[in-house]
């Protein structure tokens, strides 16, 4: 008789567990249904052709941030004495190839407190739009950016002096703001030609001049939202 009562008690206990579990599942389903279907977007991944909002940071060859949408990166760089340019999020189409040579983005400089336009080159943006495919909302990754030989230039002592720069005051690692254009011929003949900012770094110094590099080997990107 005692064994029978114990079995009945065990069965009753399991029934209570099942009932409690069912109640928990019911409550979870009620909460999820109240959230609608927006929560599913966190599991969606970017597909080619979708519009994506991105946070991003571009880095120079020494690993220093050049331009960023991240307030913390911007503040840290400024505290370290190598201030980055601050910009806003960009909207891109995943896996879309850019046809124009330059993608201009607005930037804020801490030194002047003014806005200018920074040049992201087409090959750099294409690497970013390709790299975003397969990423989900909130995901971050590092994308390798391509470069061309034209992004490394020799400035002679005469070039420096012509621009009011003392060659003796320059050291490897120094940064300079450069002007680039999507129409070099117009830039050479027209002083009012549209110019965009690139930050270059001195990578080598010789008796004949300095080598300036304005390529950026990598970018950190983070998906803010994915839109069809």
N, C-alpha and C positions, 0 to 999 in steps of 0.2 A: 504493500500500500504506500509505503514511504517513497519507493522508486517511482511509482506512478505519479505521485504528487510533484516530485522533482521534475519529471519530464514535462508535466503540464505547466509548471512554473517557467521552465526553459522556453517552451513554445510561446507562452504569453510574453516573455521577455523579448524574443525575436520579433513578435508581432509589433511590439512597441517601437523597436528599432526601425522596422520597416515603415511604420507610420510616421515616425519622426523624419526619416530620410525622405519620404515622399513629400512631407510638408516643406522641408528645406528646398527640394527641387522645385516645388510649386512657387515658393517665395522667389527663388532665383529667376525662374521663368517670368514671373510678374515684373521683376526689376528690369530684366533684359527687354521685355516687351515695352516697358515704359520708356526705354532709351531709344526706341525706334531702330532704324537700320544704320544710323550713322556710325555706330561703334564698329561695324564691319570694315570700315575704311582703313582701320589700323592693320588689317591683314592683307589689304590689296597691295599689289606691286605695280610699279610704273610700266606701262606698255608704250611702244613706239607710237608717236602721234598724240599722246596725252600732254596736256599743259601742266607744268610742274612749277611750284614756287620753291625757290632755294635760298638757304643761307650759304655763304661761301667765304673762304679765305684763300688768297693766293700767296705763295711763299717764294722768296728768291732763292738763289743757289746756296746761300748760307743758312737757309732754314728760317729766315726772319719773315714775319708776315708783312706783306706789301699793301694789301687792301683787304678789308674784312667787313662783314655785317655783324660780327660777334662783339658785343660791348666789352666783354671780359678780355678778349684778345687785344682789342684796341687799347684798353686801359693798361694792360700788362706791358704792351710794346712801348707805350708812352713812358711808363715808369722806368723801363730799361734803357731809355735814351735813344731808341730807334722807332719813333712813332710811325704807325701805319696810317693809311688813308681809311676813312670810315665811309661806308656806302650803305645802300638799301638792298633789300632782297631783289633777286631777279626772277623773271618769269620766262621759262624756256619751254620749247616743245621737244619732248623726248625723241632722241635719235634724228633730229632735224639737222640738215647740213646748211650752214650759213653761206650765203653767196657774197655778201658784202665783206670787204677786208677787215673792217673794224666794227666792233660792237661797243658803242659808248655807254658808260654808266656814270651817274653823278657821284661825286666824292666830296667829302668835307675834310678840310685840312685844319688841324689843330693850331698850326702856326698863324695862319691868316684868318681863319674863321669864315672862309668863303667857300663857295661851291664851284667846282670845275668838272670837266668830264674826263674820265679815265678810259684808256683804250684797252679793251680785251680783244686780242686778235682772233680772227675767224678760226684758225686751227685750235686755239685754246678753248673757245666756246664749243666747237664741235666735239672735242674730247669730253667736255662736261656733259653735253646733251646725250652723248653716247653712253657715258658712264652712269647716268641716272636710271637707265633702263634696268628693271628688276629690283629697284629699291622701293622700300615701303615708307609710309609717313613716319617721320621721326628718326629714320635711319641715317647714319653718317658714314662716309667713306672717303678715302683719299684717292684722287684721280691723278695719274701721271699726265703731264701736259707736254706736247711736242714743242720743238724749237727749230729755228732755222739759223744758218750761219750769219745771216744779216742782223740777228739780234745781238751780236757781239761786234763792237766797232772799235777801231783804233783812233784815238784822238791825239793828234800831234801837239807838241808844245805850242805851235803857232795857232792851232785850233783853240786851245785852252785860253791863250792870251787874247785871242780875238773875241772870246766870250767873257773876258774879264776875270778869268780864273788863273790864280798863281799856281803853276805846276808843283812848286816846292811845298805848297801847303796841303797837297793831296796825299792820302795814304790808301793802301789796299783795304777795301771794306767800306770806304766812304760811299755815300749815296748821293745821287743827283736826280733832280727832276728834269725829264727830257720832254720835248714836244715831238709828236709824231702825227702824220697825216695820212689819209686814205688816198691822197693825190699829191705825191712827191713833186711832180712837175709844177703844180700850182703853188706849192709851198716855196719852191725855189724862186719863183718869179713874182709872187704876190704876198706882200707882208700881212695882208688881212685874211689869208687862207685859214680855214678851220684847223685848229690844232687840238690834240688830245694828249693827256699826261701819261707818261710811263716813268716808273722809278727804276733807275739804273744803278748798278753797283760796280765799283772799281775792282776788277779782278786781277789786274797786273799793272805794274808800273815799271817803265824802262827810261833810259835817257832820252829816247825819242818821243815819249808821250805815255799815255795810259790806255788800257783796254777797258771799255765800258760794256757791261752785259745787262741787257734788259729783258732777258728771258726768265720765265718762272717755271721751274721743273714740276711743281705739284700744286694741287688745290684740294682743300678739305671742303666737301659739300654735304649739306644736310637737307633732306626733303621736309619742307614745311607742310605742303599740301599737294594733293594730286587731283586734277580736275579733268573731266572728259572734254 
